[in-house]
Amino acid sequence: MGFFNRRRDAPRQPRAAAPRNKSRAGLFRSPEPYTMERRPPFGQWLKVSWLDILTIIILLIISFLVYRAPSPGTRTFPLAINSNGEPSNRGEVVYPQFAYPDRGQIIASWLDALLAVAIPIVAILLMNLIRIRSFWDINNGIFGVLYAIVPSSCFQVMIKWLIGGLRPNFYDICKPDLELAAQQMHNTTGLNGVGYQQYMFTDEICTSDNKDAIKNALQSFPSGHSTTIFAGMVFLYLYLNAKFKVWANYHPSLWKLVLVYLPILGACLIVGSLTVDQTHNWYDILAGATIGTVFAFSAYRMVYGSVWDYRTNHIPLNRHSPFIYSDGCEGSDMTFTKKAGWRAGSLRGGRMAARGVTVSGTPIAAAALAFAATIWCRVLIVR
């Protein structure tokens, strides 16, 4: 008997599946039709999931390689001007918004990544352990979290690598010395002392020995912290709404509304800390949050029947069979709330005859692999 087992009268019929292609073998063979209400054998699960696991790993590798690659362009910046309007090591700072002290980050990169991945996955596991008890709900939920976080992080790293920008603490990290601009070895790009009144310089005049820190200080846009945490927390927000039926066909309790919005509050507090420690500009945070939110909505719709339609947004989707909208379809009882007849099997709530289901286990192997790979790579690239 499996870890997540529950039985009723008679099992539902699985959704109709496309005909098999018997000419392929192994992982590449078309998988057998399966029901969303039973745990499949590991081999069958792997046949329907291996491509996504491989894609996640490839995206993580691409993100890491792009992050470690040299910047393709050279960004120039002004320093200070003296009373004569000339560039100077002492004087009025042209861009004081980039002259904040380097105080370190309140929320470390590894912690931001850990929270973004772990909190949604733990919430999904707990809700299934307590009540839902569906292998495929856990499977789709965990894959959905990774769909949201991994591609959004890859996009964020590419934008940061190609565009970037100055962090609020850039000058303190760089520690520029204007006198170095006159030395040929510190002007290999020929871009020191250029532009209107020769105000513009490059990172070649930075005196800090930490070259990685200088590179990072030039890659502020968009925020990796913001992208990652909003991808994970917005996905969890959508999941909680679907399972608790906060916006559905009955009047729910207020605590459910508060619970649904807790992930959004957490994400806002984490990205807000970036303005306190002055490691990101407000527009870096906004751009990162937008990227993460877009991917969270996209990922949720990939793995569940809808985003806002309360009748179907709790139903995990089958990979190879189309979802057929009807009362009593498989997955229609996979909610956490029991109010107004939910969990009875109707897409509109209300009572229906109980139907049988036997499900057990969780996709622990893939979840552990993807979780470890995500955390490992995000610790290295999220900034």
Buried (B, 14 or more C-beta within 10 A) or exposed (E): EBBBEBEBEEBBEBBEBEEEEEEEEEBEEBBBBBBBBBBBEEEBBBBBBBEBBEBBBEBBEBBBEBBEEEBEEEBBBBBBBEEEEEBBEEBEBBBEEBBBEBEEBEBEBBBBBBBBBBBBBEBBBEBBEEBBBBBBBBBBBBBBBBBBBBBBBBBBBBBBBEBBBBBBBBBBBBBBBBEBBEEEEBBEEEBBBBEEEEBBBBBBBBEBEEEEBBBBBBBBBBBBBBBBBBBBBBBBBBBBBBBBBBBBEEEBEEEBEEBBBBBBEBBBEBBBBBBEBBBBBEEBBBBBBBBBBBBBBBBBBEBBBBBEBBBBBBBBBBBBBEBEBEEBBBBBBBBBBEBBBBBBBBBBBEEBEBBEBBBBBBBEEBBEBBBEBBBBBBBBBBB
